[in-house]
Amino acid sequence: MDICDSSDVLPNLGVRALVNDEQIAIYRVQGQLYAIGSIDPFSGAAVLSRGIVGDVKGQLVVASPIYKQHFNLATGVCLEEPSVRVKSYPVREIAGRVQVLV
């Protein structure tokens, strides 16, 4: 599904989109696009798109702004609680547009 113009996804900042009733956070980190669920499973709030992007032990992650858990941008797995994860979605850029497969 077509989400937004690629210029709307700035490096290291999240963008939130509602796609088929799912809250999705999209990021551009080191030139690569990532898309994960935006709902923080620990708080239930749609805040992961506002989290801080970084690197923890070689993994690209976003830190939840509420309880600070780190979620792997490629897999959605929580580093502190590996049994907890958010969905990850295939994402691509075509003709200057960002598309997510939901």
OpenMM code with the backbone's topology and positions (N, CA, C; nanometers):
from openmm import Vec3, app, unit

residues = "MET ASP ILE CYS ASP SER SER ASP VAL LEU PRO ASN LEU GLY VAL ARG ALA LEU VAL ASN ASP GLU GLN ILE ALA ILE TYR ARG VAL GLN GLY GLN LEU TYR ALA ILE GLY SER ILE ASP PRO PHE SER GLY ALA ALA VAL LEU SER ARG GLY ILE VAL GLY ASP VAL LYS GLY GLN LEU VAL VAL ALA SER PRO ILE TYR LYS GLN HIS PHE ASN LEU ALA THR GLY VAL CYS LEU GLU GLU PRO SER VAL ARG VAL LYS SER TYR PRO VAL ARG GLU ILE ALA GLY ARG VAL GLN VAL LEU VAL".split()
positions = [
    Vec3(0.0837, -0.1169, 0.0000),
    Vec3(0.0000, 0.0000, 0.0000),
    Vec3(0.0889, 0.1243, 0.0000),
    Vec3(0.0523, 0.2197, -0.0809),
    Vec3(0.1235, 0.3455, -0.0894),
    Vec3(0.0975, 0.4263, 0.0375),
    Vec3(0.2056, 0.4724, 0.1045),
    Vec3(0.1933, 0.5404, 0.2338),
    Vec3(0.2174, 0.6900, 0.2232),
    Vec3(0.3336, 0.7283, 0.1702),
    Vec3(0.3693, 0.8694, 0.1688),
    Vec3(0.4815, 0.8927, 0.0691),
    Vec3(0.5137, 1.0193, 0.0495),
    Vec3(0.6278, 1.0565, -0.0319),
    Vec3(0.7549, 1.0186, 0.0437),
    Vec3(0.8558, 0.9732, -0.0262),
    Vec3(0.9782, 0.9309, 0.0413),
    Vec3(1.0444, 1.0453, 0.1174),
    Vec3(1.0226, 1.1686, 0.0757),
    Vec3(1.0818, 1.2827, 0.1465),
    Vec3(1.0157, 1.3062, 0.2820),
    Vec3(0.9006, 1.2436, 0.3076),
    Vec3(0.8331, 1.2552, 0.4369),
    Vec3(0.9008, 1.1722, 0.5458),
    Vec3(0.9834, 1.0759, 0.5063),
    Vec3(1.0517, 0.9888, 0.6025),
    Vec3(1.1957, 1.0380, 0.6152),
    Vec3(1.2177, 1.1206, 0.7157),
    Vec3(1.3507, 1.1787, 0.7371),
    Vec3(1.4417, 1.0790, 0.8081),
    Vec3(1.5715, 1.0878, 0.7863),
    Vec3(1.6653, 0.9950, 0.8520),
    Vec3(1.6515, 0.9980, 1.0041),
    Vec3(1.6415, 0.8786, 1.0615),
    Vec3(1.6404, 0.8562, 1.2062),
    Vec3(1.5182, 0.9118, 1.2788),
    Vec3(1.4143, 0.9481, 1.2055),
    Vec3(1.2891, 0.9933, 1.2668),
    Vec3(1.1753, 0.9056, 1.2172),
    Vec3(1.0827, 0.8735, 1.3050),
    Vec3(0.9712, 0.7883, 1.2674),
    Vec3(0.8548, 0.8664, 1.2101),
    Vec3(0.7784, 0.7988, 1.1260),
    Vec3(0.6534, 0.8492, 1.0701),
    Vec3(0.5480, 0.7443, 1.1008),
    Vec3(0.4322, 0.7871, 1.1502),
    Vec3(0.3259, 0.6903, 1.1810),
    Vec3(0.2195, 0.6966, 1.0738),
    Vec3(0.1693, 0.5788, 1.0354),
    Vec3(0.0636, 0.5692, 0.9353),
    Vec3(-0.0409, 0.4691, 0.9822),
    Vec3(-0.1642, 0.4956, 0.9490),
    Vec3(-0.2733, 0.4025, 0.9761),
    Vec3(-0.3033, 0.3300, 0.8460),
    Vec3(-0.2779, 0.1992, 0.8447),
    Vec3(-0.2958, 0.1186, 0.7244),
    Vec3(-0.3842, -0.0002, 0.7584),
    Vec3(-0.5012, -0.0065, 0.6963),
    Vec3(-0.5953, -0.1163, 0.7230),
    Vec3(-0.6170, -0.1358, 0.8733),
    Vec3(-0.6389, -0.0280, 0.9451),
    Vec3(-0.6636, -0.0279, 1.0899),
    Vec3(-0.5422, -0.0702, 1.1724),
    Vec3(-0.4233, -0.0715, 1.1131),
    Vec3(-0.3016, -0.1029, 1.1871),
    Vec3(-0.2141, 0.0218, 1.1941),
    Vec3(-0.1643, 0.0513, 1.3147),
    Vec3(-0.0720, 0.1629, 1.3351),
    Vec3(0.0686, 0.1149, 1.3006),
    Vec3(0.1315, 0.1808, 1.2045),
    Vec3(0.2639, 0.1393, 1.1581),
    Vec3(0.3608, 0.2556, 1.1725),
    Vec3(0.4808, 0.2263, 1.2222),
    Vec3(0.5887, 0.3244, 1.2327),
    Vec3(0.6908, 0.2943, 1.1234),
    Vec3(0.7258, 0.3963, 1.0469),
    Vec3(0.8204, 0.3808, 0.9363),
    Vec3(0.9425, 0.4668, 0.9657),
    Vec3(1.0606, 0.4108, 0.9413),
    Vec3(1.1867, 0.4789, 0.9692),
    Vec3(1.2800, 0.4656, 0.8495),
    Vec3(1.3686, 0.5631, 0.8351),
    Vec3(1.4806, 0.5532, 0.7404),
    Vec3(1.6082, 0.5645, 0.8242),
    Vec3(1.6835, 0.4558, 0.8290),
    Vec3(1.8062, 0.4517, 0.9089),
    Vec3(1.9187, 0.4015, 0.8193),
    Vec3(2.0256, 0.4779, 0.8138),
    Vec3(2.1416, 0.4435, 0.7311),
    Vec3(2.0998, 0.4141, 0.5873),
    Vec3(2.0042, 0.4925, 0.5366),
    Vec3(1.9578, 0.4788, 0.3991),
    Vec3(1.8589, 0.3675, 0.3741),
    Vec3(1.8261, 0.2898, 0.4752),
    Vec3(1.7347, 0.1749, 0.4618),
    Vec3(1.6010, 0.2069, 0.5276),
    Vec3(1.4916, 0.1623, 0.4660),
    Vec3(1.3588, 0.1792, 0.5244),
    Vec3(1.3224, 0.0602, 0.6115),
    Vec3(1.2530, 0.0886, 0.7221),
    Vec3(1.2024, -0.0144, 0.8131),
    Vec3(1.0583, 0.0211, 0.8490),
    Vec3(0.9763, -0.0806, 0.8726),
    Vec3(0.8387, -0.0579, 0.9162),
    Vec3(0.8033, -0.1616, 1.0228),
    Vec3(0.7588, -0.1119, 1.1384),
    Vec3(0.7156, -0.1987, 1.2480),
    Vec3(0.5849, -0.1437, 1.3043),
    Vec3(0.5177, -0.2261, 1.3844),
    Vec3(0.3978, -0.1791, 1.4519),
    Vec3(0.4308, -0.0629, 1.5437),
    Vec3(0.3418, 0.0351, 1.5505),
    Vec3(0.3675, 0.1545, 1.6310),
    Vec3(0.3153, 0.1424, 1.7740),
    Vec3(0.2366, 0.0382, 1.8022),
    Vec3(0.1805, 0.0212, 1.9362),
    Vec3(0.2848, -0.0426, 2.0282),
    Vec3(0.3210, 0.0280, 2.1343),
    Vec3(0.4127, -0.0251, 2.2348),
    Vec3(0.3393, -0.1338, 2.3129),
    Vec3(0.3845, -0.2591, 2.3061),
    Vec3(0.3127, -0.3672, 2.3741),
    Vec3(0.3142, -0.3568, 2.5266),
    Vec3(0.4036, -0.2788, 2.5821),
    Vec3(0.4113, -0.2653, 2.7273),
    Vec3(0.3168, -0.1584, 2.7812),
    Vec3(0.2900, -0.0556, 2.7029),
    Vec3(0.2003, 0.0511, 2.7481),
    Vec3(0.0674, 0.0530, 2.6738),
    Vec3(0.0623, -0.0070, 2.5547),
    Vec3(-0.0583, -0.0051, 2.4735),
    Vec3(-0.0771, 0.1243, 2.3961),
    Vec3(0.0194, 0.2145, 2.4029),
    Vec3(0.0104, 0.3432, 2.3343),
    Vec3(0.0809, 0.3372, 2.1989),
    Vec3(0.0290, 0.4115, 2.1025),
    Vec3(0.0876, 0.4169, 1.9676),
    Vec3(0.1992, 0.5196, 1.9649),
    Vec3(0.3145, 0.4851, 2.0240),
    Vec3(0.4220, 0.5820, 2.0431),
    Vec3(0.5555, 0.5436, 1.9800),
    Vec3(0.5672, 0.4239, 1.9253),
    Vec3(0.6994, 0.3829, 1.8761),
    Vec3(0.7494, 0.4706, 1.7620),
    Vec3(0.6607, 0.5335, 1.6871),
    Vec3(0.7057, 0.6231, 1.5803),
    Vec3(0.7752, 0.7467, 1.6369),
    Vec3(0.7561, 0.7747, 1.7649),
    Vec3(0.8214, 0.8898, 1.8290),
    Vec3(0.9441, 0.8490, 1.9104),
    Vec3(0.9815, 0.7217, 1.9030),
    Vec3(1.0960, 0.6738, 1.9797),
    Vec3(1.2286, 0.7180, 1.9212),
    Vec3(1.3326, 0.6965, 1.9987),
    Vec3(1.4677, 0.7321, 1.9565),
    Vec3(1.5329, 0.6127, 1.8878),
    Vec3(1.5849, 0.6363, 1.7687),
    Vec3(1.6501, 0.5323, 1.6899),
    Vec3(1.7976, 0.5261, 1.7282),
    Vec3(1.8499, 0.4037, 1.7362),
    Vec3(1.9910, 0.3895, 1.7698),
    Vec3(2.0410, 0.2493, 1.7411),
    Vec3(2.1566, 0.2195, 1.7970),
    Vec3(2.2222, 0.0908, 1.7799),
    Vec3(2.2514, 0.0347, 1.9183),
    Vec3(2.2044, -0.0865, 1.9429),
    Vec3(2.2327, -0.1549, 2.0686),
    Vec3(2.2959, -0.2891, 2.0336),
    Vec3(2.4219, -0.3049, 2.0711),
    Vec3(2.4955, -0.4294, 2.0460),
    Vec3(2.4872, -0.4728, 1.8995),
    Vec3(2.5004, -0.3763, 1.8100),
    Vec3(2.5007, -0.4071, 1.6675),
    Vec3(2.3640, -0.4216, 1.6046),
    Vec3(2.2583, -0.3991, 1.6784),
    Vec3(2.1226, -0.4084, 1.6249),
    Vec3(2.0627, -0.2683, 1.6133),
    Vec3(2.0027, -0.2384, 1.4972),
    Vec3(1.9317, -0.1125, 1.4822),
    Vec3(1.7987, -0.1241, 1.5551),
    Vec3(1.7712, -0.0277, 1.6433),
    Vec3(1.6536, -0.0354, 1.7292),
    Vec3(1.5853, 0.1001, 1.7391),
    Vec3(1.4627, 0.0950, 1.7903),
    Vec3(1.3929, 0.2152, 1.8347),
    Vec3(1.3604, 0.1935, 1.9818),
    Vec3(1.3835, 0.2960, 2.0631),
    Vec3(1.3530, 0.2894, 2.2062),
    Vec3(1.2156, 0.3500, 2.2292),
    Vec3(1.1299, 0.2773, 2.2978),
    Vec3(0.9978, 0.3298, 2.3302),
    Vec3(1.0124, 0.4534, 2.4172),
    Vec3(0.9385, 0.5599, 2.3860),
    Vec3(0.9487, 0.6799, 2.4687),
    Vec3(0.8833, 0.6656, 2.6061),
    Vec3(0.8102, 0.5580, 2.6301),
    Vec3(0.7426, 0.5435, 2.7594),
    Vec3(0.8287, 0.4653, 2.8580),
    Vec3(0.8519, 0.3361, 2.8319),
    Vec3(0.9278, 0.2548, 2.9273),
    Vec3(1.0684, 0.2231, 2.8813),
    Vec3(1.1063, 0.2717, 2.7642),
    Vec3(1.2438, 0.2643, 2.7120),
    Vec3(1.2888, 0.1276, 2.6636),
    Vec3(1.1971, 0.0324, 2.6435),
    Vec3(1.2390, -0.0944, 2.5825),
    Vec3(1.2834, -0.0670, 2.4389),
    Vec3(1.3746, -0.1512, 2.3915),
    Vec3(1.4299, -0.1373, 2.2576),
    Vec3(1.3720, -0.2451, 2.1665),
    Vec3(1.3253, -0.2042, 2.0483),
    Vec3(1.2677, -0.2966, 1.9509),
    Vec3(1.3535, -0.2954, 1.8252),
    Vec3(1.3938, -0.4151, 1.7825),
    Vec3(1.4745, -0.4308, 1.6627),
    Vec3(1.3939, -0.3823, 1.5424),
    Vec3(1.4505, -0.2928, 1.4618),
    Vec3(1.3777, -0.2370, 1.3482),
    Vec3(1.3522, -0.3390, 1.2378),
    Vec3(1.4359, -0.4399, 1.2250),
    Vec3(1.4179, -0.5398, 1.1193),
    Vec3(1.3193, -0.6487, 1.1589),
    Vec3(1.3197, -0.6877, 1.2864),
    Vec3(1.2387, -0.8026, 1.3287),
    Vec3(1.1236, -0.7672, 1.4221),
    Vec3(1.1316, -0.6528, 1.4894),
    Vec3(1.0299, -0.6142, 1.5873),
    Vec3(1.0492, -0.6750, 1.7247),
    Vec3(1.1524, -0.7562, 1.7435),
    Vec3(1.1752, -0.8234, 1.8713),
    Vec3(1.2259, -0.7235, 1.9755),
    Vec3(1.1734, -0.7347, 2.0976),
    Vec3(1.2172, -0.6508, 2.2088),
    Vec3(1.3474, -0.7069, 2.2642),
    Vec3(1.4498, -0.6244, 2.2743),
    Vec3(1.5789, -0.6719, 2.3222),
    Vec3(1.5746, -0.7118, 2.4690),
    Vec3(1.4985, -0.6396, 2.5502),
    Vec3(1.4927, -0.6685, 2.6931),
    Vec3(1.4027, -0.7883, 2.7257),
    Vec3(1.3029, -0.8128, 2.6421),
    Vec3(1.2080, -0.9246, 2.6605),
    Vec3(1.1885, -0.9925, 2.5250),
    Vec3(1.2785, -1.0826, 2.4851),
    Vec3(1.2719, -1.1419, 2.3510),
    Vec3(1.1417, -1.2163, 2.3189),
    Vec3(1.0625, -1.2503, 2.4189),
    Vec3(0.9350, -1.3156, 2.3914),
    Vec3(0.8283, -1.2149, 2.3468),
    Vec3(0.8597, -1.0860, 2.3572),
    Vec3(0.7671, -0.9801, 2.3171),
    Vec3(0.8177, -0.9178, 2.1880),
    Vec3(0.7249, -0.8921, 2.0968),
    Vec3(0.7633, -0.8320, 1.9699),
    Vec3(0.6489, -0.7497, 1.9145),
    Vec3(0.6833, -0.6587, 1.8259),
    Vec3(0.5839, -0.5893, 1.7454),
    Vec3(0.5980, -0.6431, 1.6040),
    Vec3(0.4941, -0.6308, 1.5253),
    Vec3(0.5002, -0.6787, 1.3882),
    Vec3(0.6023, -0.5996, 1.3087),
    Vec3(0.6687, -0.6666, 1.2183),
    Vec3(0.7530, -0.5970, 1.1213),
    Vec3(0.6896, -0.6178, 0.9839),
    Vec3(0.7055, -0.5201, 0.8977),
    Vec3(0.6396, -0.5212, 0.7670),
    Vec3(0.7407, -0.4995, 0.6562),
    Vec3(0.7192, -0.5659, 0.5426),
    Vec3(0.8020, -0.5353, 0.4258),
    Vec3(0.7728, -0.3916, 0.3809),
    Vec3(0.8788, -0.3173, 0.3518),
    Vec3(0.8640, -0.1774, 0.3099),
    Vec3(0.9612, -0.1513, 0.1959),
    Vec3(0.9190, -0.0659, 0.1023),
    Vec3(1.0061, -0.0339, -0.0102),
    Vec3(0.9769, 0.1073, -0.0588),
    Vec3(1.0682, 0.1562, -0.1388),
    Vec3(1.0533, 0.2878, -0.2001),
    Vec3(1.0511, 0.2686, -0.3512),
    Vec3(0.9447, 0.3162, -0.4145),
    Vec3(0.9322, 0.3048, -0.5597),
    Vec3(0.8858, 0.4399, -0.6146),
    Vec3(0.9620, 0.4888, -0.7100),
    Vec3(0.9290, 0.6154, -0.7774),
    Vec3(0.9027, 0.7281, -0.6770),
    Vec3(0.9855, 0.7336, -0.5731),
    Vec3(0.9738, 0.8403, -0.4752),
    Vec3(0.8612, 0.8255, -0.3752),
    Vec3(0.7987, 0.7087, -0.3718),
    Vec3(0.6897, 0.6825, -0.2774),
    Vec3(0.7279, 0.5662, -0.1871),
    Vec3(0.6845, 0.5720, -0.0610),
    Vec3(0.7074, 0.4642, 0.0352),
    Vec3(0.5851, 0.3744, 0.0336),
    Vec3(0.6093, 0.2446, 0.0227),
    Vec3(0.5014, 0.1451, 0.0202),
    Vec3(0.5277, 0.0412, 0.1285),
    Vec3(0.4183, 0.0004, 0.1965),
    Vec3(0.4256, -0.1018, 0.3011),
    Vec3(0.3291, -0.2132, 0.2647),
    Vec3(0.3730, -0.3372, 0.2796),
    Vec3(0.2872, -0.4519, 0.2575),
    Vec3(0.2283, -0.4945, 0.3900),
    Vec3(0.0968, -0.4805, 0.4027),
    Vec3(0.0280, -0.5162, 0.5285),
    Vec3(-0.0531, -0.6413, 0.5046),
] * unit.nanometer
topology = app.Topology()
chain = topology.addChain("A")
for resn in residues:
    res = topology.addResidue(resn, chain)
    for name in ("N", "CA", "C"):
        topology.addAtom(name, app.Element.getBySymbol(name[0]), res)
